[in-house]
Amino acid sequence: MAKEKDPNAKKYWQFFWRSWAIQDSWNYERAMNMGFLYGIAPTLDRIYQDPKDEELKKAAYQRHMLYYNCTPQTNSFVLGLAASMEEQYYEDQEGFDPEAISSVKTSLMGPLSGIGDSFFQGTVRVLAFGLGINLAQQGSILGPILAMVISFVPSFLVTYYGGKFGYNMGNKYLTKLYEGGLMDRVMYVCSIIGLMVIGSMVASMIGITTPLKFGETFVLQDVLDNILPQMLPLALTMFMYWLLQKKVGNGIMLLICIVGGLILSALGIFV
């Protein structure tokens, strides 16, 4: 008896192939957001085919233009899960909060990036090309071939089955979460994790300190660190957030950062 074909197989391959392309439109403002939108666009186009759903479709496109950054191989899981959530929202627009989709994406991209980068970049690639270089030094053509194969196989499996698992898990459990009233708790936890991810990014990616000191003992940076570590990066982030709330254009904000940074550095206030 022939095995029945999975009706969602086409979706799984879409998650797979488009996850590989997620970094093709990488940008410094929102990282891989356009790549993620490219990955989920077929899902949105399939859901919102009716012309009367045009506004919902636009809102969905805008929803997936938010900041996003994740290891390409593990991204397929997020892509599959987000696709299933979009379908769930379309079926139950009154009971399903679309903000849950963005919250889940934000909460997952940090942990999955940590796992993905450590496994694929820090382990698999090192082992694969270590073996490949060793064989190549001995004059064997198998060196580069094995390096590529060993790197590709885990990436293929994780990317394909990650998207499949994410999509099926979403379809299976999202309805139960809403029916049992657990989705609010999930949203709360996702929000906390998302804030932790953003907070760690602010602390680790924004390097701003002050060299000001008065006398031999009073070092302003030490005082600020004792009050609140990474206070200056946090203050700069909140200032940028305030400008966003005031609808200041991205170009103006970039100009403020460049010119302001040059002036303050020249004055010896910040480095």
Secondary structure, 3 states (H helix, E strand, C coil): CCCCCCCCHHHHHHHHHHHHCCCCCCECCCECHHHHHHHHHHHHHHHCCCHHHHHHHHHHHHHCCCCECCCHHHHHHHHHHHHHHHHHHHHCCCCCCCHHHHHHHHHHHHHHHHHHHHHHHHHHHHHHHHHHHHHHHCCCCHHHHHHHHHHHHHHHHHHHHHHHHHHHHHHHHHHHHHHCCCHHHHHHHHHHHHHHHHHHHHHHHCCCCCCCEECCCEEHHHHHHHHCCCHHHHHHHHHHHHHHHCCCCHHHHHHHHHHHHHHHHHCCCCC
